[in-house]
């Protein structure tokens, strides 16, 4: 039984003291494929080191996270562009729009999102979308950029049933993580109406730990808790959840 964590920040400082042990716990639990999103240029060296230490398990993305789109965003985008030209990545991410903390750089976030979507098309890579308090704004850009060669994952999907269908219409899988286990998470109320072929698993560790770890540091081994909840929602075995969602991840990332 192989699980795939399609979104985990294994290079995070929160894992500084026990990163190797934490990754081994995940592998022992059956979580053996880790897809690592970029944030900004400050995390690039840590991502490369992680890949070097765990080459059979770690697969890197490259991108500029929307909350790190600031005055210097063009400089940061240049870094992304240069790295994409140098070597292989498995996705452009995480990219998108986040209006939860600050709306100051909305125009810049929209521009960065659009630019990185175009790079994804150029390199024939999936995109991994970060969306917080910004469904309308993200969908507006996707509507303008939609095409057969645009595909990817709507990371940490927390929207409505209607928004789920809209995301899927843009060739996006829904990234489902710890939120599905929350009492107030809401997505568990309609998820069984979405075919499993549209679902991938993620932790977003060290963030958004599932029940019973909510409020604590998340880690990739807890993906099994997410899968267990999905097996209840879809009334199937956890083995089926692992097989289908891992196959879906292979469809997206090509491995």
N, C-alpha and C positions, 0 to 999 in steps of 0.2 A: 504494500500500500504506500503510494508516493503522494505526498502533499506538496503543493507549490505555493510559497508565500510570494505573491506578485508585487508586494510593496512593503519593504522593511528597511529602516535606516540603521543597518547594523554598524555603521561607522560612528554612530552617535556617541558623544562623550558619556552618556548614561550607561554605556556598556564597557567603559574603560577598565573597570576592575575585574570583569569576569567574561569578557567577550568570547574567548575561546571555549570556555565551559558552556556559555549560553548557546552558542552555535551547535555544540555537540549535543546538548539537551534536545535541541530541535531535530537534529539528524536522527537521534535515538527514537524520537517520537514519530518519525516518518516524514518529517518536513525536510526535504533534501535539496530543494531548488529555491534560491533566494534572489529576487530581482530588486536591485538597489537604485532608488531614485536619487537624482542630484538635487541640490538646493541652490548653491551658487559656487563661485570659484574656490571659496575657502574649503570646500569639502572634497575637492578633486583628488588631492594627494592621498587622503585617507581612504577614499574609494578604491584607488589603484592598489594601495597596500593590502586592503581587504581581499581584493581579487587575487592578488599574488599569493596570499596565504591560503585561500580556499578556491583554487581555480576550477574544481569540478562542481562546485556548488553555487558560486556567486556570479551573477550576470548583471552588468552595469547599464544604467541609463545615463543620458546627458541632457541637461536642461537648466532653465532658470525658474525657480519657484516664484509664484506671483507675489508673495509677501516680501520677497527680496528684490522686487522691482522698485528701485529708488532713483535718485538723481543720476546715478552712474550706470543705469540699466543698459545703455548702449555698449559700454565697456564690458559689462558682464555677458551680454549677448555675443560680443566678439570672442570672448573666451569659449563660449559654447560652440560657436562656429569653427573655431580653430581646432578644438578637441574632436569634433565630428569629422573633420577632414583628416585627422591623424590616424584614427584607429576604429575598430568595430565597437558599436554599442548595440543594445537590443531594443531600445526605445528612446524617444525624446520625452523626458519627464523628470520631475513632475512640473507640468506647465498648466496655466489656466488663469483664473481670476478669483481673488479673495477680497471681499468687501466687509469682512467681519470686524477687523481691527481698524481699518483706515481706508477711506475712499479717495485720499489725496492723489494717488497715482493711477486712477482708473484708466485714463487714456493710455498711459504708458503700459499698464498691464495688458490692455487690449492689443496694443501694437506688438508687445513681446509675444503674446499668445499666438497672434496671427503669423508673425515671422517664424516662430518655431514650428508651427503646423506646416508651413511651406518647406522648411528644412526636412521635416519628416517625409513629406512627399518626395523630395529630391533624393533622399537616401533610402526610400522605400521602407521606412520604419513606422511602427505604431506610435501613437502618442498616449501619454498617461496624464489624465486631466485632474487637476486640483480645483474644486469648486466649493466655495463657502459663502453663503449669503449672496450668490451671484448666478443662479440658474439662468435667469433671463439674459444676462450679459454673456455668459458662456454659450448659450444656445444661439444667440445672435451671431457670434463669430463662427460657430460651427455651420450655421445655415449658409453663411457667405462662402465658407471654404469646403463645404461637403462635396465629395466626389468618391468614385469607386476606390481610389487609392488612399483615402483617408480612413483610418481604423485605429482601434486602440481600446483603452480601458478608462471608464469613468471611476476614478479612484474614490474610495470611501463614500460610496453612493448613499445619500441620506434623504433623497427626495421622495416625491409622491409616486403613485402608480403611473399617472399620466407623464410625469417627468422621466420615469424609467423607460417608458415606451418611446419617448422622444429621443432619449440618449441612445437607445438601441437602434433607432432609425438612422442614426449617423454612423453605424457600424461600430458601436462601442459595446464592449462587455461591461457588466456592472461589477465593480470591486466591492466585495462584501467582507466586512471585518467585525470587530467587537461590538459595534453599534447594534448589530442584529440580535445580540443577547440582552440589550438593555430593555427595561420595562417600558421606558418612554421612547424607545428607538423608532417605533412605528413601522419600519420597513418590514418587520416580521408579519404584519397584518395582511400584506398583499403579495409578498414575495413568491408564494406558491402559485400565483397566477402568471409568473414569469418563467418561461422554459429554462431549465438548468443549462441549456446550451449557451445562454447569455451570461452566465455567472462565473466569476473567478474569485478565489479566496485571497485574503491579505490580512496582515496584522497592523500595518502602519507603526510597528514597534519603533521606539519605546512608548508610543502614544496609544490611547484608546484601548486599553486592556479589556478583554471580555469579562463578563461575570464568570467566576467568582473573584476575579482579580481587579475589578474596576477600581480606578483611583490609584492603583499601583503601577509600577513600570511594566510595560508590555514586553513580551518577547516572542520569538517566532514559534516556539513550542506550543504556545497558547492557540495557535491556528487550529489545533485539534478541537478546542472548545467551540470555535466558530463552526467547524465542520459538523460537530455533534448537534448543535442547534439547527443547522440546515437539514440534517437528516431527519430531525423531528418535523420541521416545517414542510419538507417535501415527502415525508412518510416513506423514506427509503433507508438503505444501510449507509453507514459512514464510508464503507468501501466504495459504494457507488458515487458518493459525493467526491471522494478523493480522485477516483478515476475520471469522472466527467470534468471536474474543474481543472485538473492537471492537463487533460487533453485540450480544454479550452485555452489554457495558458500557452500550450504549444502552438495552437492555431495563431495566437496573437504574436508571440515572440519568435516563432520559427524554430524553436528547439524544445 
